[in-house]
Amino acid sequence: MINIKAFALTCGIFWAASLILIAALTMKAGLGLSFVNMVSEVYLGYGPTPVGAVIGAVWGFLDGLVCGAIFAWLYNKIAG
């Protein structure tokens, strides 16, 4: 059995940190611009700026939290 709260928090934190890292790489080195543009179509306000990275992190945390909770819950149901 997976602890749903722990897994959901882990997913949320990981995805938020990933979005911040990718935004920072785009700001500093221009890497990942196409990914940032693609994600910004879903996460309004996300972009390769400091404010955009924070907005993306909030969106990413919420998205990761919900998706992680659904995944863990479904896994627990299937695993029995």
PDB file with SEQRES, HELIX, SHEET and CRYST1 records, atoms N, CA, C and O in Angstrom:
SEQRES   1 A   80  MET ILE ASN ILE LYS ALA PHE ALA LEU THR CYS GLY ILE          
SEQRES   2 A   80  PHE TRP ALA ALA SER LEU ILE LEU ILE ALA ALA LEU THR          
SEQRES   3 A   80  MET LYS ALA GLY LEU GLY LEU SER PHE VAL ASN MET VAL          
SEQRES   4 A   80  SER GLU VAL TYR LEU GLY TYR GLY PRO THR PRO VAL GLY          
SEQRES   5 A   80  ALA VAL ILE GLY ALA VAL TRP GLY PHE LEU ASP GLY LEU          
SEQRES   6 A   80  VAL CYS GLY ALA ILE PHE ALA TRP LEU TYR ASN LYS ILE          
SEQRES   7 A   80  ALA GLY                                                      
HELIX    1 AA1 ILE A    4  ALA A   29  1                                  26    
HELIX    2 AA2 LEU A   33  SER A   40  1                                   8    
HELIX    3 AA3 PRO A   50  ALA A   79  1                                  30    
CRYST1    1.000    1.000    1.000  90.00  90.00  90.00 P 1           1          
ATOM      1  N   MET A   1       0.841  -1.191   0.000  1.00  0.00           N  
ATOM      2  CA  MET A   1       0.000   0.000   0.000  1.00  0.00           C  
ATOM      3  C   MET A   1       0.880   1.247   0.000  1.00  0.00           C  
ATOM      4  O   MET A   1       1.877   1.321   0.718  1.00  0.00           O  
ATOM      5  N   ILE A   2       0.501   2.202  -0.800  1.00  0.00           N  
ATOM      6  CA  ILE A   2       1.210   3.475  -0.878  1.00  0.00           C  
ATOM      7  C   ILE A   2       0.500   4.474   0.023  1.00  0.00           C  
ATOM      8  O   ILE A   2      -0.728   4.558   0.025  1.00  0.00           O  
ATOM      9  N   ASN A   3       1.279   5.229   0.787  1.00  0.00           N  
ATOM     10  CA  ASN A   3       0.722   6.319   1.585  1.00  0.00           C  
ATOM     11  C   ASN A   3       0.326   7.436   0.616  1.00  0.00           C  
ATOM     12  O   ASN A   3       1.193   8.068   0.014  1.00  0.00           O  
ATOM     13  N   ILE A   4      -0.960   7.676   0.466  1.00  0.00           N  
ATOM     14  CA  ILE A   4      -1.466   8.604  -0.542  1.00  0.00           C  
ATOM     15  C   ILE A   4      -0.967  10.024  -0.297  1.00  0.00           C  
ATOM     16  O   ILE A   4      -0.546  10.698  -1.237  1.00  0.00           O  
ATOM     17  N   LYS A   5      -1.008  10.489   0.954  1.00  0.00           N  
ATOM     18  CA  LYS A   5      -0.567  11.857   1.249  1.00  0.00           C  
ATOM     19  C   LYS A   5       0.914  12.045   0.943  1.00  0.00           C  
ATOM     20  O   LYS A   5       1.307  13.045   0.341  1.00  0.00           O  
ATOM     21  N   ALA A   6       1.728  11.090   1.356  1.00  0.00           N  
ATOM     22  CA  ALA A   6       3.169  11.199   1.137  1.00  0.00           C  
ATOM     23  C   ALA A   6       3.506  11.162  -0.349  1.00  0.00           C  
ATOM     24  O   ALA A   6       4.345  11.932  -0.816  1.00  0.00           O  
ATOM     25  N   PHE A   7       2.859  10.273  -1.089  1.00  0.00           N  
ATOM     26  CA  PHE A   7       3.129  10.167  -2.517  1.00  0.00           C  
ATOM     27  C   PHE A   7       2.673  11.426  -3.245  1.00  0.00           C  
ATOM     28  O   PHE A   7       3.377  11.927  -4.122  1.00  0.00           O  
ATOM     29  N   ALA A   8       1.503  11.937  -2.886  1.00  0.00           N  
ATOM     30  CA  ALA A   8       0.987  13.147  -3.522  1.00  0.00           C  
ATOM     31  C   ALA A   8       1.913  14.336  -3.253  1.00  0.00           C  
ATOM     32  O   ALA A   8       2.214  15.101  -4.169  1.00  0.00           O  
ATOM     33  N   LEU A   9       2.361  14.495  -2.023  1.00  0.00           N  
ATOM     34  CA  LEU A   9       3.298  15.584  -1.705  1.00  0.00           C  
ATOM     35  C   LEU A   9       4.612  15.429  -2.450  1.00  0.00           C  
ATOM     36  O   LEU A   9       5.167  16.414  -2.938  1.00  0.00           O  
ATOM     37  N   THR A  10       5.110  14.220  -2.542  1.00  0.00           N  
ATOM     38  CA  THR A  10       6.349  13.966  -3.272  1.00  0.00           C  
ATOM     39  C   THR A  10       6.208  14.357  -4.734  1.00  0.00           C  
ATOM     40  O   THR A  10       7.086  15.015  -5.291  1.00  0.00           O  
ATOM     41  N   CYS A  11       5.117  13.959  -5.349  1.00  0.00           N  
ATOM     42  CA  CYS A  11       4.882  14.307  -6.759  1.00  0.00           C  
ATOM     43  C   CYS A  11       4.761  15.821  -6.939  1.00  0.00           C  
ATOM     44  O   CYS A  11       5.323  16.385  -7.878  1.00  0.00           O  
ATOM     45  N   GLY A  12       4.034  16.468  -6.047  1.00  0.00           N  
ATOM     46  CA  GLY A  12       3.861  17.917  -6.141  1.00  0.00           C  
ATOM     47  C   GLY A  12       5.170  18.665  -5.997  1.00  0.00           C  
ATOM     48  O   GLY A  12       5.457  19.575  -6.775  1.00  0.00           O  
ATOM     49  N   ILE A  13       5.961  18.291  -5.014  1.00  0.00           N  
ATOM     50  CA  ILE A  13       7.249  18.949  -4.794  1.00  0.00           C  
ATOM     51  C   ILE A  13       8.202  18.684  -5.953  1.00  0.00           C  
ATOM     52  O   ILE A  13       8.888  19.597  -6.413  1.00  0.00           O  
ATOM     53  N   PHE A  14       8.247  17.455  -6.421  1.00  0.00           N  
ATOM     54  CA  PHE A  14       9.142  17.114  -7.530  1.00  0.00           C  
ATOM     55  C   PHE A  14       8.784  17.884  -8.798  1.00  0.00           C  
ATOM     56  O   PHE A  14       9.672  18.418  -9.463  1.00  0.00           O  
ATOM     57  N   TRP A  15       7.503  17.948  -9.143  1.00  0.00           N  
ATOM     58  CA  TRP A  15       7.092  18.620 -10.368  1.00  0.00           C  
ATOM     59  C   TRP A  15       7.300  20.135 -10.258  1.00  0.00           C  
ATOM     60  O   TRP A  15       7.717  20.771 -11.226  1.00  0.00           O  
ATOM     61  N   ALA A  16       7.018  20.711  -9.100  1.00  0.00           N  
ATOM     62  CA  ALA A  16       7.242  22.145  -8.898  1.00  0.00           C  
ATOM     63  C   ALA A  16       8.729  22.474  -9.022  1.00  0.00           C  
ATOM     64  O   ALA A  16       9.097  23.451  -9.676  1.00  0.00           O  
ATOM     65  N   ALA A  17       9.581  21.666  -8.400  1.00  0.00           N  
ATOM     66  CA  ALA A  17      11.024  21.902  -8.480  1.00  0.00           C  
ATOM     67  C   ALA A  17      11.534  21.733  -9.902  1.00  0.00           C  
ATOM     68  O   ALA A  17      12.420  22.468 -10.338  1.00  0.00           O  
ATOM     69  N   SER A  18      10.982  20.771 -10.623  1.00  0.00           N  
ATOM     70  CA  SER A  18      11.379  20.565 -12.018  1.00  0.00           C  
ATOM     71  C   SER A  18      11.035  21.773 -12.879  1.00  0.00           C  
ATOM     72  O   SER A  18      11.833  22.190 -13.718  1.00  0.00           O  
ATOM     73  N   LEU A  19       9.850  22.333 -12.673  1.00  0.00           N  
ATOM     74  CA  LEU A  19       9.449  23.496 -13.454  1.00  0.00           C  
ATOM     75  C   LEU A  19      10.319  24.713 -13.141  1.00  0.00           C  
ATOM     76  O   LEU A  19      10.655  25.482 -14.042  1.00  0.00           O  
ATOM     77  N   ILE A  20      10.686  24.892 -11.871  1.00  0.00           N  
ATOM     78  CA  ILE A  20      11.581  25.991 -11.511  1.00  0.00           C  
ATOM     79  C   ILE A  20      12.948  25.790 -12.163  1.00  0.00           C  
ATOM     80  O   ILE A  20      13.516  26.736 -12.709  1.00  0.00           O  
ATOM     81  N   LEU A  21      13.475  24.583 -12.111  1.00  0.00           N  
ATOM     82  CA  LEU A  21      14.778  24.288 -12.704  1.00  0.00           C  
ATOM     83  C   LEU A  21      14.774  24.540 -14.208  1.00  0.00           C  
ATOM     84  O   LEU A  21      15.712  25.135 -14.739  1.00  0.00           O  
ATOM     85  N   ILE A  22      13.739  24.099 -14.887  1.00  0.00           N  
ATOM     86  CA  ILE A  22      13.669  24.284 -16.331  1.00  0.00           C  
ATOM     87  C   ILE A  22      13.537  25.765 -16.680  1.00  0.00           C  
ATOM     88  O   ILE A  22      14.155  26.229 -17.639  1.00  0.00           O  
ATOM     89  N   ALA A  23      12.741  26.512 -15.913  1.00  0.00           N  
ATOM     90  CA  ALA A  23      12.626  27.957 -16.148  1.00  0.00           C  
ATOM     91  C   ALA A  23      13.968  28.643 -15.924  1.00  0.00           C  
ATOM     92  O   ALA A  23      14.339  29.541 -16.680  1.00  0.00           O  
ATOM     93  N   ALA A  24      14.701  28.225 -14.888  1.00  0.00           N  
ATOM     94  CA  ALA A  24      16.015  28.810 -14.615  1.00  0.00           C  
ATOM     95  C   ALA A  24      17.007  28.498 -15.730  1.00  0.00           C  
ATOM     96  O   ALA A  24      17.772  29.373 -16.138  1.00  0.00           O  
ATOM     97  N   LEU A  25      17.004  27.270 -16.225  1.00  0.00           N  
ATOM     98  CA  LEU A  25      17.878  26.911 -17.341  1.00  0.00           C  
ATOM     99  C   LEU A  25      17.544  27.719 -18.586  1.00  0.00           C  
ATOM    100  O   LEU A  25      18.433  28.112 -19.340  1.00  0.00           O  
ATOM    101  N   THR A  26      16.268  27.961 -18.791  1.00  0.00           N  
ATOM    102  CA  THR A  26      15.857  28.757 -19.944  1.00  0.00           C  
ATOM    103  C   THR A  26      16.306  30.209 -19.782  1.00  0.00           C  
ATOM    104  O   THR A  26      16.759  30.826 -20.746  1.00  0.00           O  
ATOM    105  N   MET A  27      16.185  30.762 -18.566  1.00  0.00           N  
ATOM    106  CA  MET A  27      16.613  32.137 -18.313  1.00  0.00           C  
ATOM    107  C   MET A  27      18.114  32.297 -18.498  1.00  0.00           C  
ATOM    108  O   MET A  27      18.562  33.265 -19.111  1.00  0.00           O  
ATOM    109  N   LYS A  28      18.894  31.358 -17.974  1.00  0.00           N  
ATOM    110  CA  LYS A  28      20.357  31.489 -17.967  1.00  0.00           C  
ATOM    111  C   LYS A  28      21.009  31.062 -19.273  1.00  0.00           C  
ATOM    112  O   LYS A  28      21.905  31.742 -19.775  1.00  0.00           O  
ATOM    113  N   ALA A  29      20.563  29.936 -19.826  1.00  0.00           N  
ATOM    114  CA  ALA A  29      21.265  29.365 -20.968  1.00  0.00           C  
ATOM    115  C   ALA A  29      20.413  29.236 -22.222  1.00  0.00           C  
ATOM    116  O   ALA A  29      20.920  28.838 -23.271  1.00  0.00           O  
ATOM    117  N   GLY A  30      19.142  29.561 -22.134  1.00  0.00           N  
ATOM    118  CA  GLY A  30      18.271  29.432 -23.299  1.00  0.00           C  
ATOM    119  C   GLY A  30      17.862  28.004 -23.597  1.00  0.00           C  
ATOM    120  O   GLY A  30      17.284  27.728 -24.648  1.00  0.00           O  
ATOM    121  N   LEU A  31      18.158  27.094 -22.681  1.00  0.00           N  
ATOM    122  CA  LEU A  31      17.792  25.686 -22.885  1.00  0.00           C  
ATOM    123  C   LEU A  31      16.349  25.443 -22.479  1.00  0.00           C  
ATOM    124  O   LEU A  31      15.880  26.016 -21.495  1.00  0.00           O  
ATOM    125  N   GLY A  32      15.650  24.619 -23.207  1.00  0.00           N  
ATOM    126  CA  GLY A  32      14.305  24.220 -22.822  1.00  0.00           C  
ATOM    127  C   GLY A  32      13.204  25.205 -23.174  1.00  0.00           C  
ATOM    128  O   GLY A  32      12.102  25.116 -22.633  1.00  0.00           O  
ATOM    129  N   LEU A  33      13.479  26.137 -24.065  1.00  0.00           N  
ATOM    130  CA  LEU A  33      12.473  27.146 -24.397  1.00  0.00           C  
ATOM    131  C   LEU A  33      11.220  26.528 -24.994  1.00  0.00           C  
ATOM    132  O   LEU A  33      10.111  26.965 -24.684  1.00  0.00           O  
ATOM    133  N   SER A  34      11.372  25.532 -25.835  1.00  0.00           N  
ATOM    134  CA  SER A  34      10.184  24.906 -26.430  1.00  0.00           C  
ATOM    135  C   SER A  34       9.335  24.211 -25.366  1.00  0.00           C  
ATOM    136  O   SER A  34       8.107  24.225 -25.448  1.00  0.00           O  
ATOM    137  N   PHE A  35       9.986  23.599 -24.361  1.00  0.00           N  
ATOM    138  CA  PHE A  35       9.242  22.965 -23.279  1.00  0.00           C  
ATOM    139  C   PHE A  35       8.492  24.005 -22.461  1.00  0.00           C  
ATOM    140  O   PHE A  35       7.321  23.818 -22.131  1.00  0.00           O  
ATOM    141  N   VAL A  36       9.173  25.105 -22.133  1.00  0.00           N  
ATOM    142  CA  VAL A  36       8.536  26.180 -21.362  1.00  0.00           C  
ATOM    143  C   VAL A  36       7.340  26.734 -22.128  1.00  0.00           C  
ATOM    144  O   VAL A  36       6.286  26.978 -21.541  1.00  0.00           O  
ATOM    145  N   ASN A  37       7.494  26.933 -23.417  1.00  0.00           N  
ATOM    146  CA  ASN A  37       6.379  27.438 -24.224  1.00  0.00           C  
ATOM    147  C   ASN A  37       5.207  26.459 -24.239  1.00  0.00           C  
ATOM    148  O   ASN A  37       4.051  26.874 -24.161  1.00  0.00           O  
ATOM    149  N   MET A  38       5.499  25.177 -24.337  1.00  0.00           N  
ATOM    150  CA  MET A  38       4.439  24.172 -24.352  1.00  0.00           C  
ATOM    151  C   MET A  38       3.701  24.137 -23.007  1.00  0.00           C  
ATOM    152  O   MET A  38       2.471  24.116 -22.972  1.00  0.00           O  
ATOM    153  N   VAL A  39       4.455  24.131 -21.905  1.00  0.00           N  
ATOM    154  CA  VAL A  39       3.839  24.061 -20.583  1.00  0.00           C  
ATOM    155  C   VAL A  39       3.070  25.349 -20.281  1.00  0.00           C  
ATOM    156  O   VAL A  39       2.045  25.314 -19.601  1.00  0.00           O  
ATOM    157  N   SER A  40       3.555  26.473 -20.779  1.00  0.00           N  
ATOM    158  CA  SER A  40       2.879  27.748 -20.505  1.00  0.00           C  
ATOM    159  C   SER A  40       1.498  27.819 -21.164  1.00  0.00           C  
ATOM    160  O   SER A  40       0.682  28.666 -20.799  1.00  0.00           O  
ATOM    161  N   GLU A  41       1.236  26.949 -22.116  1.00  0.00           N  
ATOM    162  CA  GLU A  41      -0.104  26.898 -22.701  1.00  0.00           C  
ATOM    163  C   GLU A  41      -1.108  26.270 -21.737  1.00  0.00           C  
ATOM    164  O   GLU A  41      -2.308  26.523 -21.837  1.00  0.00           O  
ATOM    165  N   VAL A  42      -0.623  25.459 -20.814  1.00  0.00           N  
ATOM    166  CA  VAL A  42      -1.486  24.806 -19.836  1.00  0.00           C  
ATOM    167  C   VAL A  42      -1.462  25.551 -18.501  1.00  0.00           C  
ATOM    168  O   VAL A  42      -2.506  25.766 -17.886  1.00  0.00           O  
ATOM    169  N   TYR A  43      -0.275  25.939 -18.061  1.00  0.00           N  
ATOM    170  CA  TYR A  43      -0.104  26.654 -16.790  1.00  0.00           C  
ATOM    171  C   TYR A  43      -0.001  28.146 -17.086  1.00  0.00           C  
ATOM    172  O   TYR A  43       1.072  28.652 -17.415  1.00  0.00           O  
ATOM    173  N   LEU A  44      -1.113  28.832 -16.966  1.00  0.00           N  
ATOM    174  CA  LEU A  44      -1.151  30.259 -17.269  1.00  0.00           C  
ATOM    175  C   LEU A  44      -0.203  31.036 -16.367  1.00  0.00           C  
ATOM    176  O   LEU A  44      -0.241  30.889 -15.145  1.00  0.00           O  
ATOM    177  N   GLY A  45       0.643  31.858 -16.965  1.00  0.00           N  
ATOM    178  CA  GLY A  45       1.587  32.673 -16.218  1.00  0.00           C  
ATOM    179  C   GLY A  45       2.981  32.082 -16.133  1.00  0.00           C  
ATOM    180  O   GLY A  45       3.923  32.781 -15.761  1.00  0.00           O  
ATOM    181  N   TYR A  46       3.133  30.805 -16.471  1.00  0.00           N  
ATOM    182  CA  TYR A  46       4.447  30.174 -16.425  1.00  0.00           C  
ATOM    183  C   TYR A  46       5.308  30.697 -17.556  1.00  0.00           C  
ATOM    184  O   TYR A  46       4.838  30.839 -18.685  1.00  0.00           O  
ATOM    185  N   GLY A  47       6.554  30.980 -17.263  1.00  0.00           N  
ATOM    186  CA  GLY A  47       7.457  31.466 -18.290  1.00  0.00           C  
ATOM    187  C   GLY A  47       8.875  31.534 -17.780  1.00  0.00           C  
ATOM    188  O   GLY A  47       9.127  31.279 -16.602  1.00  0.00           O  
ATOM    189  N   PRO A  48       9.816  31.880 -18.661  1.00  0.00           N  
ATOM    190  CA  PRO A  48      11.233  31.918 -18.278  1.00  0.00           C  
ATOM    191  C   PRO A  48      11.613  33.229 -17.579  1.00  0.00           C  
ATOM    192  O   PRO A  48      12.572  33.892 -17.974  1.00  0.00           O  
ATOM    193  N   THR A  49      10.869  33.591 -16.557  1.00  0.00           N  
ATOM    194  CA  THR A  49      11.155  34.754 -15.723  1.00  0.00           C  
ATOM    195  C   THR A  49      11.059  34.315 -14.265  1.00  0.00           C  
ATOM    196  O   THR A  49      10.465  33.274 -13.983  1.00  0.00           O  
ATOM    197  N   PRO A  50      11.623  35.074 -13.337  1.00  0.00           N  
ATOM    198  CA  PRO A  50      11.501  34.671 -11.929  1.00  0.00           C  
ATOM    199  C   PRO A  50      10.048  34.559 -11.466  1.00  0.00           C  
ATOM    200  O   PRO A  50       9.686  33.603 -10.780  1.00  0.00           O  
ATOM    201  N   VAL A  51       9.222  35.529 -11.840  1.00  0.00           N  
ATOM    202  CA  VAL A  51       7.804  35.466 -11.448  1.00  0.00           C  
ATOM    203  C   VAL A  51       7.105  34.312 -12.157  1.00  0.00           C  
ATOM    204  O   VAL A  51       6.296  33.609 -11.552  1.00  0.00           O  
ATOM    205  N   GLY A  52       7.412  34.116 -13.427  1.00  0.00           N  
ATOM    206  CA  GLY A  52       6.824  33.015 -14.182  1.00  0.00           C  
ATOM    207  C   GLY A  52       7.204  31.663 -13.616  1.00  0.00           C  
ATOM    208  O   GLY A  52       6.396  30.734 -13.628  1.00  0.00           O  
ATOM    209  N   ALA A  53       8.436  31.541 -13.117  1.00  0.00           N  
ATOM    210  CA  ALA A  53       8.877  30.282 -12.516  1.00  0.00           C  
ATOM    211  C   ALA A  53       8.098  29.989 -11.233  1.00  0.00           C  
ATOM    212  O   ALA A  53       7.738  28.841 -10.972  1.00  0.00           O  
ATOM    213  N   VAL A  54       7.841  31.025 -10.436  1.00  0.00           N  
ATOM    214  CA  VAL A  54       7.073  30.829  -9.196  1.00  0.00           C  
ATOM    215  C   VAL A  54       5.631  30.459  -9.517  1.00  0.00           C  
ATOM    216  O   VAL A  54       5.060  29.565  -8.893  1.00  0.00           O  
ATOM    217  N   ILE A  55       5.046  31.146 -10.488  1.00  0.00           N  
ATOM    218  CA  ILE A  55       3.673  30.818 -10.896  1.00  0.00           C  
ATOM    219  C   ILE A  55       3.605  29.378 -11.402  1.00  0.00           C  
ATOM    220  O   ILE A  55       2.682  28.639 -11.058  1.00  0.00           O  
ATOM    221  N   GLY A  56       4.576  28.986 -12.212  1.00  0.00           N  
ATOM    222  CA  GLY A  56       4.621  27.607 -12.707  1.00  0.00           C  
ATOM    223  C   GLY A  56       4.807  26.603 -11.590  1.00  0.00           C  
ATOM    224  O   GLY A  56       4.246  25.508 -11.631  1.00  0.00           O  
ATOM    225  N   ALA A  57       5.598  26.975 -10.584  1.00  0.00           N  
ATOM    226  CA  ALA A  57       5.806  26.066  -9.451  1.00  0.00           C  
ATOM    227  C   ALA A  57       4.516  25.849  -8.677  1.00  0.00           C  
ATOM    228  O   ALA A  57       4.236  24.738  -8.226  1.00  0.00           O  
ATOM    229  N   VAL A  58       3.734  26.905  -8.524  1.00  0.00           N  
ATOM    230  CA  VAL A  58       2.448  26.763  -7.825  1.00  0.00           C  
ATOM    231  C   VAL A  58       1.522  25.858  -8.625  1.00  0.00           C  
ATOM    232  O   VAL A  58       0.928  24.929  -8.078  1.00  0.00           O  
ATOM    233  N   TRP A  59       1.398  26.131  -9.925  1.00  0.00           N  
ATOM    234  CA  TRP A  59       0.581  25.275 -10.787  1.00  0.00           C  
ATOM    235  C   TRP A  59       1.089  23.836 -10.749  1.00  0.00           C  
ATOM    236  O   TRP A  59       0.306  22.896 -10.612  1.00  0.00           O  
ATOM    237  N   GLY A  60       2.396  23.673 -10.870  1.00  0.00           N  
ATOM    238  CA  GLY A  60       2.994  22.341 -10.893  1.00  0.00           C  
ATOM    239  C   GLY A  60       2.786  21.587  -9.594  1.00  0.00           C  
ATOM    240  O   GLY A  60       2.514  20.387  -9.604  1.00  0.00           O  
ATOM    241  N   PHE A  61       2.912  22.293  -8.466  1.00  0.00           N  
ATOM    242  CA  PHE A  61       2.685  21.644  -7.179  1.00  0.00           C  
ATOM    243  C   PHE A  61       1.253  21.145  -7.073  1.00  0.00           C  
ATOM    244  O   PHE A  61       1.011  20.012  -6.657  1.00  0.00           O  
ATOM    245  N   LEU A  62       0.302  21.997  -7.453  1.00  0.00           N  
ATOM    246  CA  LEU A  62      -1.106  21.588  -7.382  1.00  0.00           C  
ATOM    247  C   LEU A  62      -1.398  20.428  -8.321  1.00  0.00           C  
ATOM    248  O   LEU A  62      -2.091  19.481  -7.950  1.00  0.00           O  
ATOM    249  N   ASP A  63      -0.870  20.502  -9.531  1.00  0.00           N  
ATOM    250  CA  ASP A  63      -1.080  19.445 -10.512  1.00  0.00           C  
ATOM    251  C   ASP A  63      -0.437  18.139 -10.046  1.00  0.00           C  
ATOM    252  O   ASP A  63      -1.059  17.079 -10.114  1.00  0.00           O  
ATOM    253  N   GLY A  64       0.795  18.216  -9.578  1.00  0.00           N  
ATOM    254  CA  GLY A  64       1.479  17.028  -9.082  1.00  0.00           C  
ATOM    255  C   GLY A  64       0.797  16.431  -7.870  1.00  0.00           C  
ATOM    256  O   GLY A  64       0.720  15.211  -7.728  1.00  0.00           O  
ATOM    257  N   LEU A  65       0.300  17.292  -6.997  1.00  0.00           N  
ATOM    258  CA  LEU A  65      -0.405  16.838  -5.802  1.00  0.00           C  
ATOM    259  C   LEU A  65      -1.652  16.044  -6.178  1.00  0.00           C  
ATOM    260  O   LEU A  65      -1.859  14.936  -5.682  1.00  0.00           O  
ATOM    261  N   VAL A  66      -2.471  16.602  -7.041  1.00  0.00           N  
ATOM    262  CA  VAL A  66      -3.718  15.936  -7.446  1.00  0.00           C  
ATOM    263  C   VAL A  66      -3.424  14.658  -8.223  1.00  0.00           C  
ATOM    264  O   VAL A  66      -4.001  13.609  -7.936  1.00  0.00           O  
ATOM    265  N   CYS A  67      -2.533  14.740  -9.202  1.00  0.00           N  
ATOM    266  CA  CYS A  67      -2.226  13.552 -10.001  1.00  0.00           C  
ATOM    267  C   CYS A  67      -1.568  12.460  -9.162  1.00  0.00           C  
ATOM    268  O   CYS A  67      -1.860  11.279  -9.345  1.00  0.00           O  
ATOM    269  N   GLY A  68      -0.685  12.844  -8.246  1.00  0.00           N  
ATOM    270  CA  GLY A  68      -0.052  11.867  -7.360  1.00  0.00           C  
ATOM    271  C   GLY A  68      -1.056  11.182  -6.454  1.00  0.00           C  
ATOM    272  O   GLY A  68      -0.975   9.974  -6.229  1.00  0.00           O  
ATOM    273  N   ALA A  69      -2.011  11.955  -5.928  1.00  0.00           N  
ATOM    274  CA  ALA A  69      -3.040  11.373  -5.059  1.00  0.00           C  
ATOM    275  C   ALA A  69      -3.928  10.407  -5.840  1.00  0.00           C  
ATOM    276  O   ALA A  69      -4.253   9.326  -5.349  1.00  0.00           O  
ATOM    277  N   ILE A  70      -4.314  10.789  -7.037  1.00  0.00           N  
ATOM    278  CA  ILE A  70      -5.141   9.900  -7.866  1.00  0.00           C  
ATOM    279  C   ILE A  70      -4.379   8.627  -8.205  1.00  0.00           C  
ATOM    280  O   ILE A  70      -4.927   7.528  -8.129  1.00  0.00           O  
ATOM    281  N   PHE A  71      -3.107   8.780  -8.583  1.00  0.00           N  
ATOM    282  CA  PHE A  71      -2.297   7.613  -8.922  1.00  0.00           C  
ATOM    283  C   PHE A  71      -2.170   6.675  -7.734  1.00  0.00           C  
ATOM    284  O   PHE A  71      -2.375   5.470  -7.882  1.00  0.00           O  
ATOM    285  N   ALA A  72      -1.835   7.200  -6.551  1.00  0.00           N  
ATOM    286  CA  ALA A  72      -1.659   6.356  -5.360  1.00  0.00           C  
ATOM    287  C   ALA A  72      -2.963   5.691  -4.960  1.00  0.00           C  
ATOM    288  O   ALA A  72      -2.975   4.515  -4.598  1.00  0.00           O  
ATOM    289  N   TRP A  73      -4.060   6.430  -5.022  1.00  0.00           N  
ATOM    290  CA  TRP A  73      -5.364   5.861  -4.679  1.00  0.00           C  
ATOM    291  C   TRP A  73      -5.714   4.721  -5.630  1.00  0.00           C  
ATOM    292  O   TRP A  73      -6.159   3.657  -5.200  1.00  0.00           O  
ATOM    293  N   LEU A  74      -5.508   4.954  -6.939  1.00  0.00           N  
ATOM    294  CA  LEU A  74      -5.815   3.931  -7.929  1.00  0.00           C  
ATOM    295  C   LEU A  74      -4.906   2.712  -7.756  1.00  0.00           C  
ATOM    296  O   LEU A  74      -5.360   1.574  -7.870  1.00  0.00           O  
ATOM    297  N   TYR A  75      -3.650   2.950  -7.487  1.00  0.00           N  
ATOM    298  CA  TYR A  75      -2.719   1.841  -7.241  1.00  0.00           C  
ATOM    299  C   TYR A  75      -3.189   1.009  -6.053  1.00  0.00           C  
ATOM    300  O   TYR A  75      -3.217  -0.220  -6.121  1.00  0.00           O  
ATOM    301  N   ASN A  76      -3.558   1.680  -4.969  1.00  0.00           N  
ATOM    302  CA  ASN A  76      -4.024   0.956  -3.779  1.00  0.00           C  
ATOM    303  C   ASN A  76      -5.278   0.148  -4.075  1.00  0.00           C  
ATOM    304  O   ASN A  76      -5.431  -0.963  -3.569  1.00  0.00           O  
ATOM    305  N   LYS A  77      -6.180   0.695  -4.892  1.00  0.00           N  
ATOM    306  CA  LYS A  77      -7.399  -0.039  -5.249  1.00  0.00           C  
ATOM    307  C   LYS A  77      -7.076  -1.278  -6.077  1.00  0.00           C  
ATOM    308  O   LYS A  77      -7.642  -2.347  -5.850  1.00  0.00           O  
ATOM    309  N   ILE A  78      -6.173  -1.133  -7.030  1.00  0.00           N  
ATOM    310  CA  ILE A  78      -5.847  -2.254  -7.912  1.00  0.00           C  
ATOM    311  C   ILE A  78      -5.022  -3.307  -7.165  1.00  0.00           C  
ATOM    312  O   ILE A  78      -5.238  -4.507  -7.332  1.00  0.00           O  
ATOM    313  N   ALA A  79      -4.079  -2.845  -6.343  1.00  0.00           N  
ATOM    314  CA  ALA A  79      -3.214  -3.785  -5.621  1.00  0.00           C  
ATOM    315  C   ALA A  79      -3.985  -4.531  -4.527  1.00  0.00           C  
ATOM    316  O   ALA A  79      -3.579  -5.605  -4.083  1.00  0.00           O  
ATOM    317  N   GLY A  80      -5.100  -3.939  -4.108  1.00  0.00           N  
ATOM    318  CA  GLY A  80      -5.967  -4.623  -3.161  1.00  0.00           C  
ATOM    319  C   GLY A  80      -5.505  -4.519  -1.751  1.00  0.00           C  
ATOM    320  O   GLY A  80      -6.149  -5.055  -0.849  1.00  0.00           O  
TER     321      GLY A  80                                                      
END                                                                             
